[in-house]
């Protein structure tokens, strides 16, 4: 059975493994409040970082100071990444040889 609610991901629900956790409702409420605050704080952080990055770029600097003390840096670096989709397409034998399959448990706070 798939549970579809507005503003949520379709989550497969195995009714045989569903149990009441009513006694933990206060924790669920706290987690919902925390998640909301985290989203707001994350956006606030991104906005602040964007302002500081723009200020550094505008003057060609990589380090920003406050009262002569370095407080932020914004510098480029090189990253090497493996394109898994290309590897899988062009060299499926190598892709399979080095693939690691493991079980992952995911905790989701579902929409009410």
Backbone as CSV, one residue per row, in Angstrom:
resi,resn,N_x,N_y,N_z,CA_x,CA_y,CA_z,C_x,C_y,C_z
1,UNK,0.848,-1.184,0.000,0.000,0.000,0.000,0.885,1.237,0.000
2,UNK,0.566,2.225,-0.800,1.306,3.474,-0.842,0.453,4.562,-0.226
3,UNK,1.046,5.258,0.730,0.340,6.332,1.421,0.664,7.636,0.710
4,UNK,-0.319,8.282,0.131,-0.121,9.555,-0.546,-0.809,10.653,0.237
5,UNK,-0.028,11.632,0.639,-0.589,12.783,1.326,-0.073,14.021,0.631
6,UNK,-0.809,15.115,0.654,-0.325,16.334,0.028,1.002,16.745,0.647
7,UNK,1.896,17.259,-0.175,3.193,17.756,0.269,4.081,16.692,0.891
8,UNK,3.911,15.438,0.524,4.795,14.399,1.041,5.187,13.459,-0.086
9,UNK,6.237,12.725,0.150,6.644,11.708,-0.804,5.704,10.521,-0.672
10,UNK,5.501,9.800,-1.756,4.734,8.566,-1.670,5.602,7.570,-0.912
11,UNK,5.120,7.106,0.218,5.901,6.209,1.064,5.204,4.868,1.130
12,UNK,5.902,3.799,0.709,5.273,2.490,0.814,5.096,2.133,2.290
13,UNK,3.915,1.668,2.638,3.622,1.331,4.025,3.260,-0.144,4.095
14,UNK,4.031,-0.889,4.861,3.747,-2.296,5.114,2.885,-2.343,6.371
15,UNK,1.593,-2.558,6.196,0.676,-2.515,7.330,1.028,-3.529,8.406
16,UNK,1.660,-4.632,8.041,2.041,-5.637,9.022,3.134,-5.118,9.949
17,UNK,3.918,-4.147,9.494,5.004,-3.623,10.329,4.653,-2.265,10.933
18,UNK,3.390,-1.850,10.834,2.944,-0.578,11.388,2.551,-0.755,12.843
19,UNK,3.081,0.104,13.715,2.767,0.042,15.138,2.486,1.441,15.656
20,UNK,1.640,1.533,16.662,1.321,2.809,17.284,2.505,3.267,18.134
21,UNK,2.847,4.554,17.989,3.857,5.165,18.856,3.259,6.423,19.483
22,UNK,1.977,6.316,19.846,1.247,7.448,20.427,1.980,8.076,21.607
23,UNK,2.643,7.257,22.416,3.320,7.787,23.600,4.515,8.670,23.237
24,UNK,4.899,8.663,21.977,6.016,9.485,21.517,5.557,10.693,20.707
25,UNK,4.280,10.998,20.751,3.730,12.117,19.967,4.448,13.426,20.275
26,UNK,4.840,13.636,21.530,5.555,14.866,21.890,6.913,14.955,21.190
27,UNK,7.564,13.818,20.977,8.846,13.805,20.262,8.618,14.107,18.785
28,UNK,7.561,13.548,18.222,7.224,13.824,16.822,6.978,15.316,16.642
29,UNK,6.220,15.911,17.561,5.964,17.357,17.499,7.248,18.156,17.589
30,UNK,8.132,17.761,18.500,9.413,18.457,18.646,10.241,18.335,17.374
31,UNK,10.254,17.150,16.778,11.013,16.952,15.529,10.460,17.816,14.401
32,UNK,9.134,17.939,14.326,8.529,18.788,13.295,8.942,20.253,13.487
33,UNK,8.930,20.714,14.740,9.350,22.099,15.020,10.830,22.305,14.685
34,UNK,11.653,21.338,15.056,13.086,21.419,14.776,13.335,21.455,13.276
35,UNK,12.639,20.582,12.535,12.813,20.531,11.082,12.458,21.874,10.449
36,UNK,11.382,22.487,10.919,10.967,23.789,10.397,12.025,24.855,10.704
37,UNK,12.522,24.852,11.935,13.558,25.821,12.314,14.836,25.593,11.513
38,UNK,15.206,24.332,11.290,16.403,24.025,10.524,16.294,24.563,9.099
39,UNK,15.136,24.396,8.488,14.941,24.882,7.123,15.112,26.395,7.065
40,UNK,14.533,27.090,8.048,14.655,28.553,8.085,16.097,28.975,8.323
41,UNK,16.776,28.300,9.258,18.165,28.632,9.555,19.079,28.319,8.369
42,UNK,18.801,27.231,7.694,19.598,26.859,6.523,19.487,27.922,5.434
43,UNK,18.269,28.407,5.201,18.071,29.456,4.203,18.758,30.748,4.639
44,UNK,18.664,31.077,5.917,19.312,32.275,6.442,20.831,32.181,6.271
45,UNK,21.389,30.993,6.547,22.822,30.773,6.370,23.225,30.942,4.902
46,UNK,22.453,30.329,3.999,22.755,30.434,2.567,22.699,31.882,2.093
47,UNK,21.702,32.618,2.553,21.569,34.026,2.169,22.757,34.842,2.671
48,UNK,23.145,34.632,3.930,24.289,35.350,4.502,25.582,35.011,3.789
49,UNK,25.775,33.736,3.488,26.980,33.315,2.768,27.020,33.948,1.380
50,UNK,25.884,34.018,0.715,25.834,34.607,-0.630,26.246,36.074,-0.595
51,UNK,25.800,36.811,0.418,26.162,38.222,0.549,27.666,38.363,0.750
52,UNK,28.223,37.543,1.654,29.660,37.621,1.937,30.499,37.190,0.743
53,UNK,30.086,36.136,0.052,30.808,35.683,-1.140,30.825,36.778,-2.191
54,UNK,29.669,37.400,-2.422,29.574,38.473,-3.418,30.475,39.638,-3.039
55,UNK,30.519,39.973,-1.743,31.367,41.081,-1.290,32.837,40.773,-1.524
56,UNK,33.258,39.540,-1.264,34.659,39.165,-1.492,34.995,39.157,-2.983
57,UNK,34.116,38.587,-3.783,34.344,38.516,-5.231,34.407,39.921,-5.828
58,UNK,33.556,40.806,-5.353,33.508,42.170,-5.899,34.833,42.905,-5.753
59,UNK,35.594,42.566,-4.711,36.879,43.248,-4.502,38.065,42.341,-4.795
60,UNK,37.778,41.145,-5.336,38.849,40.226,-5.711,39.584,39.618,-4.533
61,UNK,38.922,39.485,-3.402,39.564,38.930,-2.207,39.087,37.508,-1.947
62,UNK,39.897,36.729,-1.229,39.504,35.380,-0.834,39.333,35.270,0.676
63,UNK,39.772,36.291,1.410,39.631,36.299,2.864,38.985,37.606,3.279
64,UNK,37.998,37.505,4.179,37.340,38.693,4.718,37.718,38.856,6.180
65,UNK,37.938,40.078,6.594,38.324,40.344,7.980,37.314,41.242,8.678
66,UNK,37.288,41.161,9.983,36.519,42.073,10.825,37.510,42.607,11.862
67,UNK,37.679,43.923,11.880,38.662,44.553,12.764,40.047,43.947,12.591
68,UNK,40.390,43.632,11.331,41.712,43.097,11.021,41.890,41.614,11.281
69,UNK,40.861,40.959,11.795,40.947,39.528,12.094,40.241,38.746,10.990
70,UNK,40.944,37.795,10.353,40.296,36.977,9.313,39.123,36.181,9.902
71,UNK,37.954,36.312,9.246,36.760,35.623,9.752,36.082,34.723,8.729
72,UNK,36.309,34.970,7.442,35.745,34.117,6.392,36.736,33.986,5.255
73,UNK,36.630,32.867,4.552,37.417,32.698,3.333,36.516,32.113,2.258
74,UNK,36.845,32.428,1.025,36.095,31.927,-0.124,37.101,31.712,-1.241
75,UNK,37.484,30.458,-1.423,38.528,30.145,-2.386,38.113,28.945,-3.225
76,UNK,38.643,28.886,-4.428,38.336,27.756,-5.304,39.329,26.622,-5.047
77,UNK,38.896,25.425,-5.388,39.757,24.250,-5.314,39.322,23.298,-6.412
78,UNK,40.156,22.339,-6.697,39.848,21.364,-7.738,39.348,20.082,-7.093
79,UNK,38.291,19.547,-7.660,37.719,18.309,-7.154,37.679,17.313,-8.293
80,UNK,38.090,16.113,-8.007,38.008,15.041,-8.999,36.849,14.140,-8.600
81,UNK,35.934,13.912,-9.535,34.763,13.090,-9.261,34.641,12.014,-10.327
82,UNK,34.105,10.901,-9.933,33.870,9.794,-10.852,32.438,9.876,-11.358
83,UNK,32.272,9.912,-12.658,30.937,9.936,-13.245,30.426,8.497,-13.317
84,UNK,29.650,8.117,-12.323,29.189,6.731,-12.226,28.323,6.301,-13.398
85,UNK,27.495,7.202,-13.902,26.626,6.816,-15.016,27.441,6.543,-16.275
86,UNK,28.480,7.341,-16.514,29.339,7.101,-17.672,30.127,5.796,-17.518
87,UNK,30.635,5.558,-16.314,31.366,4.317,-16.061,30.458,3.113,-16.273
88,UNK,29.250,3.196,-15.762,28.306,2.090,-15.901,27.971,1.840,-17.373
89,UNK,27.845,2.919,-18.139,27.508,2.794,-19.558,28.685,2.266,-20.378
90,UNK,29.874,2.799,-20.154,31.040,2.460,-20.983,31.803,1.227,-20.516
91,UNK,31.845,1.008,-19.194,32.594,-0.125,-18.649,31.782,-0.826,-17.563
92,UNK,30.665,-1.443,-17.950,29.800,-2.086,-16.955,30.519,-3.168,-16.154
93,UNK,31.516,-3.817,-16.739,32.261,-4.852,-16.023,33.014,-4.262,-14.831
94,UNK,33.659,-3.130,-15.043,34.395,-2.472,-13.960,33.412,-1.893,-12.945
95,UNK,32.337,-1.308,-13.444,31.322,-0.746,-12.553,30.811,-1.815,-11.597
96,UNK,30.467,-2.974,-12.132,29.932,-4.043,-11.298,30.977,-4.588,-10.344
97,UNK,32.214,-4.720,-10.821,33.283,-5.261,-9.981,33.512,-4.401,-8.735
98,UNK,33.376,-3.088,-8.878,33.666,-2.186,-7.775,32.411,-1.603,-7.107
99,UNK,31.262,-2.128,-7.471,30.027,-1.684,-6.833,29.894,-2.347,-5.470
100,UNK,29.417,-1.580,-4.524,29.196,-2.078,-3.174,27.715,-1.924,-2.864
101,UNK,27.073,-3.025,-2.620,25.643,-3.001,-2.323,25.475,-3.244,-0.827
102,UNK,24.763,-2.348,-0.180,24.535,-2.499,1.253,23.129,-2.024,1.599
103,UNK,22.635,-2.517,2.698,21.316,-2.123,3.165,21.428,-0.785,3.884
104,UNK,20.487,0.097,3.611,20.468,1.419,4.234,19.094,1.642,4.844
105,UNK,19.072,2.094,6.077,17.815,2.424,6.746,17.646,3.928,6.696
106,UNK,16.442,4.375,6.325,16.159,5.801,6.212,15.013,6.164,7.141
107,UNK,15.251,7.169,7.978,14.200,7.674,8.880,13.585,8.887,8.216
108,UNK,12.270,8.886,8.067,11.558,10.032,7.485,10.484,10.498,8.449
109,UNK,10.400,11.772,8.604,9.312,12.370,9.376,8.209,12.647,8.353
110,UNK,7.157,11.845,8.377,6.102,11.923,7.366,5.166,13.099,7.638
111,UNK,4.599,13.616,6.571,3.644,14.716,6.686,2.408,14.242,7.430
112,UNK,1.873,15.117,8.241,0.692,14.763,9.042,-0.558,14.798,8.194
